[in-house]
Amino acid sequence: MVVVIFRDDAYGVIRWKQLARYGRESGVSFGNPDFVRLAESFGCRGLRVESAGELVPALEAAFIAPVPCIVDVPVDYRENLKLTERMGQLVCPI
C-alpha cells in the first residue's frame, strides 16, 4: 500500500480562497509532523520528495517496498493565486 501526502503545512485551498477574496489569510498555517519518521515509527517506509525529479523514483521505490509506504510531497498552492489572477483576466464572449 502506498499513500502520497501532498504537504503544504496549512489549509492550502482555504488560504488560496482567503487570499483571492480578502487579500489576506487567517488561521490556516500550521506545522505537520515529520511524516517519514512517523511512518517509520509504525514499521512502514517513509520517503520524502524534495524536487519534481525525485517524484517518479520515490513512487517506484514505494510500489516495490515490502511494507506500507508513505510518500511525503511538498506542494506550493501559491501557484493557484497566479492561475486565479490569469483566469480573472479572461473574457469569454457568449
C-alpha positions as a printed NumPy array, in Angstrom:
array([[  0.   ,   0.   ,   0.   ],
       [  1.287,   3.447,  -0.927],
       [ -0.051,   6.708,   0.492],
       [  1.007,  10.008,  -1.061],
       [  0.691,  13.029,   1.218],
       [  0.635,  16.41 ,  -0.511],
       [  2.014,  18.534,   2.341],
       [  1.681,  22.302,   2.422],
       [  1.821,  22.828,   6.207],
       [ -1.501,  24.68 ,   6.033],
       [ -5.029,  24.519,   4.79 ],
       [ -3.757,  25.494,   1.339],
       [ -7.022,  25.633,  -0.567],
       [ -8.68 ,  27.678,   2.17 ],
       [ -5.647,  30.008,   2.222],
       [ -5.943,  30.384,  -1.558],
       [ -9.617,  31.334,  -1.311],
       [ -8.965,  33.769,   1.556],
       [ -6.162,  35.472,  -0.363],
       [ -8.199,  35.625,  -3.567],
       [-11.245,  37.116,  -1.873],
       [ -9.848,  39.189,   1.019],
       [ -6.183,  39.692,   0.122],
       [ -5.044,  38.145,   3.414],
       [ -5.095,  34.847,   5.25 ],
       [ -6.195,  33.995,   8.755],
       [ -5.771,  30.869,  10.874],
       [ -4.725,  28.493,   8.113],
       [ -0.986,  27.933,   8.733],
       [  0.292,  25.163,  10.967],
       [  3.065,  22.6  ,  11.162],
       [  2.877,  18.96 ,  10.225],
       [  4.626,  16.026,  11.844],
       [  7.621,  14.517,  10.137],
       [  5.616,  12.008,   8.084],
       [  8.697,   9.987,   7.13 ],
       [  9.658,   9.392,  10.751],
       [  6.031,   8.837,  11.719],
       [  5.705,   6.112,   9.068],
       [  8.942,   4.508,  10.196],
       [  7.781,   4.511,  13.829],
       [  4.925,   2.228,  12.738],
       [  7.218,  -0.128,  10.805],
       [  6.355,   1.389,   7.445],
       [  8.651,   3.038,   4.947],
       [  8.709,   6.801,   4.608],
       [ 10.024,   8.699,   1.6  ],
       [ 10.308,  12.446,   1.157],
       [ 10.375,  14.129,  -2.23 ],
       [ 12.392,  17.353,  -2.382],
       [ 12.085,  18.11 ,  -6.115],
       [  9.901,  17.199,  -9.07 ],
       [ 12.655,  14.949, -10.422],
       [ 12.535,  12.812,  -7.284],
       [  8.825,  12.005,  -7.538],
       [  8.906,   9.131, -10.047],
       [ 11.86 ,   7.338,  -8.393],
       [ 10.186,   7.719,  -4.985],
       [  6.932,   6.263,  -6.289],
       [  8.771,   3.383,  -7.964],
       [ 10.567,   2.612,  -4.692],
       [  7.308,   2.873,  -2.759],
       [  5.452,   0.424,  -5.003],
       [  8.118,  -2.266,  -4.63 ],
       [  8.506,  -1.795,  -0.877],
       [  7.564,  -4.918,   1.118],
       [  5.784,  -2.767,   3.722],
       [  3.232,   0.069,   3.517],
       [  4.858,   3.283,   2.356],
       [  4.223,   6.998,   2.849],
       [  5.498,   9.421,   0.201],
       [  5.705,  12.965,   1.559],
       [  5.4  ,  15.515,  -1.277],
       [  5.612,  19.243,  -0.546],
       [  3.281,  21.445,  -2.585],
       [  3.011,  25.196,  -3.029],
       [ -0.537,  26.38 ,  -3.56 ],
       [  0.635,  29.93 ,  -4.317],
       [  0.546,  28.883,  -7.967],
       [ -3.244,  28.773,  -7.615],
       [ -3.243,  32.533,  -6.972],
       [ -1.409,  33.12 , -10.238],
       [ -3.932,  30.925, -12.048],
       [ -6.857,  32.761, -10.418],
       [ -5.447,  36.126, -11.457],
       [ -4.923,  34.932, -15.031],
       [ -8.381,  33.389, -15.283],
       [ -9.906,  36.618, -13.949],
       [ -8.387,  38.436, -16.928],
       [-10.001,  36.109, -19.453],
       [-13.169,  37.23 , -21.168],
       [-15.485,  34.628, -22.622],
       [-17.891,  36.065, -25.194],
       [-21.169,  34.182, -25.202]])
